[in-house]
Amino acid sequence: MLLDEPYRWAETIANRREYLEDQLRGGRPVLGIPYDDGALLLTFGRGGSKLFEIYDRVAFGAIGHPADIERLRLAAVDMAHVDGFTNSVDDVSLQRLVNFGVAPLVKNAFDEVLRAPYIIRILMAEIGPAKGARFYTIDCDGTFESSERCGAVAGTQKAAGAMRACVEASGAEGRGLAEALDLALRAWALGRKVDREEEEGQEAPESSRIKVIRAEEGREVPESPRIEDREVGEILREETRARAAEVAVLARSRLSKSKFRVLTGEEIRAAMAKYL
């Protein structure tokens, strides 16, 4: 019926997008940034984990419905291991997983109006064997973006943009794990602040608005958004009352085939101590 009436189909798709935006609003952000030994992912959650290993050098994080997160996590794991078994470990890449696996699954579910869509936004990270990291974000309609500077998903696109701008403005060279974790906490707090302002329908104050300036080469670059240590502390204290920080890294220096490691509570508390 809908296929015979394209305007009704377009209206239905618009309604689905609005529904998903509403369902995802309020989800705690997931942030990924590179550091000198690989990539770091940070989020806050209540109970279950939101950061997972997919393959030796690939990690997965998401916001959304827990059942949808688990279904797509398992799908990504299966795709990666089938690819590694039928071809080789070197053929397992984040680009292949996103382009030919996870993103099409999400898009198909979104486009099929008689089927429930995935309530999810996904962040995936991969480290190279020698240097560098790459991040992919997949939205609830299957669209995706990649970056080597950072990756972020949040309840609103404005909050994700604030976190990316904060990380990108800091530079990317020579960042150790402690420095990366501190930057991730500050950027995450800024994203949560913007998300909260959106939830409450407030206008973001001038100090935290994301501005865009024109670089000399003609490329638009974000001006550094600002958040005070006091505000970071207030947000982190509020979050830790009901949720726990979760941090995972993909570290090239690990001797095992798997480069994924979840940071201990002591490591996370030490990083948060200056704000709490």
C-alpha positions as CSV (number, residue, x, y, z in Angstrom):
1,M,0.0,0.0,0.0
2,L,2.7,2.4,1.0
3,L,4.7,1.6,-2.1
4,D,1.8,2.7,-4.3
5,E,1.6,6.1,-2.5
6,P,5.1,7.6,-2.3
7,Y,4.1,10.6,-0.3
8,R,2.7,8.4,2.4
9,W,6.0,6.4,2.4
10,A,8.0,9.6,2.7
11,E,5.8,10.8,5.6
12,T,6.2,7.4,7.3
13,I,10.0,7.6,7.0
14,A,9.9,11.2,8.5
15,N,7.8,9.9,11.4
16,R,10.3,7.0,12.0
17,R,13.2,9.5,12.1
18,E,11.3,11.7,14.6
19,Y,10.5,8.7,16.7
20,L,14.1,7.5,16.8
21,E,15.4,10.9,17.6
22,D,13.0,11.0,20.5
23,Q,13.9,7.5,21.8
24,L,17.6,8.3,21.6
25,R,17.4,11.7,23.3
26,G,18.9,11.4,26.8
27,G,21.2,8.5,25.9
28,R,24.6,8.9,27.6
29,P,27.3,9.7,24.9
30,V,30.0,7.4,23.8
31,L,33.3,9.1,22.8
32,G,36.4,7.7,21.0
33,I,39.7,9.5,20.7
34,P,43.2,8.4,19.5
35,Y,46.3,8.4,21.7
36,D,49.9,7.5,21.0
37,D,49.3,3.7,21.6
38,G,46.0,3.3,20.0
39,A,42.4,4.4,20.7
40,L,40.4,5.1,23.8
41,L,36.6,4.8,24.2
42,L,34.6,6.4,27.1
43,T,31.0,6.3,28.3
44,F,28.9,6.1,31.4
45,G,26.3,3.4,31.9
46,R,23.9,1.9,34.4
47,G,24.6,-1.8,34.8
48,G,25.4,-3.5,31.5
49,S,28.5,-2.8,29.4
50,K,28.3,-0.5,26.4
51,L,31.9,-1.0,25.1
52,F,32.9,-4.3,23.4
53,E,35.6,-6.0,21.5
54,I,34.6,-7.1,18.0
55,Y,37.9,-8.4,16.7
56,D,41.6,-8.1,17.6
57,R,41.9,-4.5,16.6
58,V,38.3,-3.4,16.4
59,A,36.0,-2.1,19.2
60,F,32.3,-1.3,19.4
61,G,30.2,1.1,21.5
62,A,26.7,2.4,21.2
63,I,23.7,4.2,22.7
64,G,20.1,3.0,22.3
65,H,18.0,0.0,23.2
66,P,20.0,-2.7,24.9
67,A,18.5,-5.5,22.8
68,D,19.3,-3.7,19.6
69,I,22.8,-3.0,20.8
70,E,23.3,-6.7,21.6
71,R,21.9,-7.8,18.2
72,L,24.1,-5.6,16.2
73,R,27.2,-6.3,18.3
74,L,26.7,-10.1,17.7
75,A,26.2,-9.4,14.0
76,A,29.4,-7.5,13.8
77,V,31.3,-10.2,15.7
78,D,29.9,-12.9,13.4
79,M,30.9,-10.9,10.3
80,A,34.4,-10.2,11.5
81,H,35.1,-13.8,12.4
82,V,33.6,-15.2,9.2
83,D,35.7,-12.8,7.2
84,G,38.8,-13.7,9.2
85,F,38.2,-17.5,8.8
86,T,37.3,-17.5,5.1
87,N,40.0,-15.1,4.0
88,S,42.6,-13.9,6.5
89,V,43.0,-11.9,9.7
90,D,44.4,-9.0,7.6
91,D,41.1,-8.9,5.6
92,V,39.1,-8.0,8.6
93,S,38.8,-4.2,8.5
94,L,36.5,-1.7,10.0
95,Q,35.7,-0.2,6.6
96,R,34.5,-3.6,5.3
97,L,32.5,-4.3,8.5
98,V,30.7,-0.9,8.3
99,N,30.3,-0.6,4.5
100,F,29.1,-4.1,3.8
101,G,27.8,-5.3,7.2
102,V,26.6,-3.1,10.0
103,A,25.4,0.0,8.1
104,P,23.3,-2.0,5.6
105,L,21.6,-3.9,8.4
106,V,20.7,-0.6,10.1
107,K,19.6,1.0,6.9
108,N,17.4,-1.9,5.8
109,A,15.6,-2.0,9.1
110,F,15.0,1.8,8.9
111,D,13.7,1.7,5.3
112,E,11.4,-1.3,5.8
113,V,8.4,0.6,7.2
114,L,6.6,-2.6,8.2
115,R,9.5,-3.6,10.4
116,A,10.7,-2.1,13.7
117,P,13.9,0.0,13.2
118,Y,17.0,-0.3,15.3
119,I,17.0,2.2,18.2
120,I,20.7,2.8,18.1
121,R,23.7,5.0,17.3
122,I,27.0,3.2,16.9
123,L,30.6,4.1,17.4
124,M,33.3,1.7,16.1
125,A,37.0,2.1,16.4
126,E,40.0,0.4,14.8
127,I,43.8,0.8,15.3
128,G,46.4,0.1,12.6
129,P,49.3,-2.3,13.2
130,A,51.9,0.4,13.3
131,K,50.2,3.7,14.0
132,G,46.9,5.6,13.7
133,A,43.3,5.0,14.6
134,R,40.0,5.3,12.7
135,F,36.5,5.9,14.0
136,Y,33.2,5.2,12.3
137,T,29.8,6.5,13.5
138,I,26.6,4.9,12.3
139,D,23.3,6.7,12.8
140,C,19.9,5.1,13.3
141,D,19.1,5.4,9.6
142,G,22.2,3.7,8.4
143,T,24.2,6.7,7.4
144,F,27.8,6.7,8.5
145,E,30.9,8.9,8.8
146,S,34.6,8.1,9.4
147,S,37.4,10.2,11.0
148,E,40.9,9.7,12.2
149,R,40.6,12.5,14.8
150,C,37.8,11.2,16.9
151,G,34.3,9.7,17.0
152,A,31.2,10.5,19.1
153,V,27.6,9.5,19.4
154,A,25.1,11.1,21.7
155,G,21.4,11.7,22.3
156,T,21.5,14.8,20.0
157,Q,23.7,15.6,17.0
158,K,24.5,18.9,18.7
159,A,26.1,17.2,21.7
160,A,28.1,14.8,19.4
161,G,29.4,17.9,17.5
162,A,30.4,19.6,20.8
163,M,32.5,16.6,21.8
164,R,34.2,16.3,18.4
165,A,35.0,20.0,18.4
166,C,36.5,19.8,21.9
167,V,38.8,16.9,20.9
168,E,39.8,18.3,17.6
169,A,40.7,21.7,19.1
170,S,43.1,20.0,21.5
171,G,45.4,18.6,18.7
172,A,46.2,14.9,18.2
173,E,50.0,14.4,18.4
174,G,51.9,12.9,21.3
175,R,48.9,12.2,23.6
176,G,49.5,9.6,26.3
177,L,46.9,7.5,27.9
178,A,46.5,9.7,31.0
179,E,46.2,12.8,28.9
180,A,43.7,11.1,26.5
181,L,41.5,10.0,29.4
182,D,41.5,13.5,30.9
183,L,40.6,15.0,27.5
184,A,37.9,12.3,27.0
185,L,36.3,13.2,30.4
186,R,36.2,16.9,29.7
187,A,34.8,16.4,26.2
188,W,32.2,13.8,27.5
189,A,31.1,16.3,30.2
190,L,30.7,19.0,27.6
191,G,28.6,16.7,25.4
192,R,26.4,15.7,28.4
193,K,26.0,19.4,29.3
194,V,24.8,20.2,25.7
195,D,22.5,17.1,25.7
196,R,21.0,18.2,29.0
197,E,20.4,21.8,27.8
198,E,18.7,20.3,24.7
199,E,16.5,18.1,26.9
200,E,15.5,21.0,29.1
201,G,14.9,23.2,26.0
202,Q,17.5,25.8,27.1
203,E,19.6,28.0,24.9
204,A,23.3,26.9,25.3
205,P,25.3,29.7,27.0
206,E,27.9,31.5,24.9
207,S,30.7,29.8,26.7
208,S,29.7,26.4,25.4
209,R,28.3,27.1,22.0
210,I,30.0,25.4,19.1
211,K,31.2,28.1,16.7
212,V,32.6,27.6,13.2
213,I,35.4,29.7,11.8
214,R,36.9,29.8,8.3
215,A,40.4,28.5,8.1
216,E,42.9,30.1,5.7
217,E,42.7,27.1,3.3
218,G,38.9,27.5,3.1
219,R,38.0,24.6,5.3
220,E,35.6,25.0,8.1
221,V,37.0,24.1,11.5
222,P,35.4,24.3,14.9
223,E,36.4,26.9,17.4
224,S,37.3,25.3,20.7
225,P,34.3,25.0,23.0
226,R,35.0,25.7,26.6
227,I,33.9,24.0,29.8
228,E,35.2,24.9,33.3
229,D,36.7,22.4,35.6
230,R,33.9,23.2,38.1
231,E,31.3,22.3,35.5
232,V,33.1,19.0,34.6
233,G,33.2,18.1,38.3
234,E,29.5,18.8,38.7
235,I,28.5,16.7,35.7
236,L,30.8,13.8,36.6
237,R,29.6,13.8,40.3
238,E,26.0,13.7,39.1
239,E,26.7,10.9,36.7
240,T,28.6,8.7,39.2
241,R,25.7,8.8,41.6
242,A,23.7,6.4,39.5
243,R,26.1,5.3,36.7
244,A,29.6,4.0,36.4
245,A,32.3,5.2,34.0
246,E,33.4,2.7,31.4
247,V,36.6,3.1,29.6
248,A,38.3,0.7,27.1
249,V,41.4,1.0,25.0
250,L,42.8,-0.6,21.8
251,A,46.5,-0.7,22.7
252,R,49.1,-1.7,20.1
253,S,51.6,-2.4,22.8
254,R,49.6,-5.3,24.2
255,L,51.5,-8.5,23.5
256,S,48.4,-10.6,22.9
257,K,46.5,-10.8,19.6
258,S,43.6,-9.0,21.2
259,K,44.4,-5.3,21.7
260,F,41.3,-4.6,23.6
261,R,41.5,-3.8,27.3
262,V,38.9,-2.4,29.8
263,L,40.5,0.0,32.2
264,T,40.2,-0.8,35.9
265,G,38.1,1.2,38.4
266,E,41.3,2.4,40.0
267,E,42.6,3.8,36.8
268,I,39.3,5.6,36.1
269,R,39.0,7.0,39.6
270,A,42.6,8.3,39.5
271,A,41.8,10.2,36.3
272,M,38.5,11.6,37.7
273,A,40.0,12.6,41.1
274,K,41.0,16.1,40.0
275,Y,37.4,16.9,39.2
276,L,35.7,15.1,42.1
